[in-house]
Structure formats: C-alpha cells, structure tokens
C-alpha cells in the first residue's frame, strides 16, 4: 500500500527510526512492559494535516460507504491517503458496516471512521476503525497512518493521548 514503511535501521537501545516511502519519519520506542514479548510501544509519527473538502455529495457518499446516515457524521474530508469520517458518537464507529464497492468508488486508499471516546472507551480520547478494500484490506486492525490523519482532529500540539482502534 502507498505510504508503507521501509526500515532504515535496526533497534538501538529503546528506539528505532523508519523512513516511509513518502519521506516521513516514524519513530518507535519501548515504553515499558514485561519483557520483549509484552513491551508497550510508543509511536512518534508525522501529522497529516491536509484536509480537502469532499462537498455535500462526497460527505454523503462517505457516510453511505460506512452504513451511516448523514446526521451520524460531523464531517468528512480527504486526507493525504484516505477519506476521514468523523462520526458524531463512538457508537457510530462500532456500528459502521463497510460497503467495499462504495468505498472503492471514493477514489482513496481507504476510509477511516473515528469519533471522540466516551465513558465506555475511557481513557481513550478517540476511537476509530480503518477499511481499505481498494488495496485488498477489508478492515485493518493496526494502521498508524490513519492515526497520523486523526491526531490533528483530536489532539492538541504537544499533548499525549490514548486512542483505541475498534477494528473487528
């Protein structure tokens, strides 16, 4: 997939750096845990701040591709790689039902759906899911690039937060 990571080095101490195909740097560090097999990782990723409006028709199409009603959506836009849909509630993220054909018709690598976290998902600031049928991935359980586009929506500069991916 476009934007995939290519390694530029090995682990040195508690961190490693990777260079993406697009020239961005991804830094991964150990944040603690019980031995190598159960280590928590800390990620420092580039922010994808590009937001291109989809227009009313595009927002409605993005909502339909997730099985959501237009009033379930706060906003939708195109980031560097994907269509990003902000749902009004975390429940909308859980209930999203991907329509692969409709998603491919949006002309993006994938579709990210996210919403502010609620009491059920505390302490997560936001929750999300990622679908990429255009590149052969029905639902991706681990996608850092989606969080690169979501952080500008939910995180203040310099702030550290927890996000939860609700992939099924």
N, C-alpha and C positions, 0 to 999 in steps of 0.2 A: 504494500500500500504506500502511496505517496506520503512522505514525511516519516517513514520508518527510520529507526535508529541504527546507525552503523558505529560499532565500537572504535574508539581512538586509543584505547589503552586498557590496562588491567587495574584491578583493585590495588590501591596503595594505601595502607593503613585502613582508615574507616570510610574512604570515599572513592568514587570513580567518576570520571567525566566521559561523556559520549558526545559526538558531533552528529547532528541529524543530517539527512541528505539535503535539507534546505539551509544548512549553515548555522542553525541554532545550537546552543549548548545545553545539554541535560546533565545535571549533577545528581548523583545518587550517593547517599551516605547512610551508614548504620546509625540508628537512633536508639539502640539498646535491644534487649531481649535475652533469651536464654539459649545461648549457643548459636552457631551459624545457621542451623536449620530453622530456627524460630526467630530470627532477627527482624525487628521492625525497620523499615527503610524510610528515609526522609528524602523527598524529591525536591529539587530546585529546577523548575522548568521555565522556559520562556513564556511570556504572556502573549497571547494572540489577541490583540485589541481591535483588529479590523472587524467592522460591523457594517455590512452592506444591507440596506433595507430590501425586503422582499416585495413590498407593496401588499395591499389588502388581498389580492388574489393569491400571491405567494404564501402569505401567512395562513390563509385558509387551507391551501394545499398541504402545507407542512403539518397543520393540525390534523387534517384528514389522514395523512400518512401514518399518524400515530393513533388513530381511532379516537381523537379528542374533538370536542366541539370548540368552535371559535371562542366561546366565552370561558373555556378552560385555559386559554392561552393569554399570558400577559404581553408577550412579544415574541417575535421570531425574526431571525436575520441570518445572513450568510457570513460565516467567519472565513478564515483563510482556506479551510478544507471542507467544512461541514455546514449544514443548516443547524442552527441552535434554536430550540424552542423552550422558552421559559413558561412552565405551567403555573397556574395560579396556586395550586396546592401540591404537597408531596404525594397525596393520594393519586393525583393525575399521572405522576411518574410511574407509580406502581401499576396503574391500570392501563398504561399505554400498550396498545396492540399494534405491532408493526405491520404495515401493508407494504411488502417488498416492492411490488410494481410501482406503487405511488411514490415510494422513497427514491427509486431509481429515476423516476420522472422529474425529480427536483434538481438533478444535474450536479449533485455534490457527492463527495466520497461517502458521507454518512449523515445521520440525523442524531443529534444529541437532544435529549429532553431532560430538563432539570427544574427544580423548584427549591425554595427555601425549606430547610429542615423544619420539622415540627417536633412536638414533645415525644412522639413515638420514635423518632430517629435521633434524639439528643445523644450526644452533644454536637452532632453534625450540623454545620452551618447550612449546607445544601446537600441535596440528594440528586442522583442522575442515573440515566441509562444511555447506552450508545448502540445504535443499529447501523450496519454498513452493508446492506445487501448488494450495493453497486460494486463492491470489491469482494463479494463472496462470504461475508460475515453477517449472519443473521442478527446476532447480538454479541457484543464484545464485553466480556466481564472485566477487562483490565485495559483501560485506554488513557494514558497520560495526556495525549494530545487533546482529548475532549476537555480535560481539566484546565489546560492552557487557555482555552477559549471561555471557560466558565468562571475562572478566578476573577477576571475584571468585573463580572456581574455581581459577585457575592463577597468579595474580599477587599478590604481597604489596603492601600500600599503599606508594606511592612508588617502587616498583620499575619499571624499564623492561625490557621483554622483546620478543622477536620471536615472532610467531605465523605459522603458514603455513596458508593456505587451500588445500585439496587438491581443489577442485572440478574436475570432469571435463567 
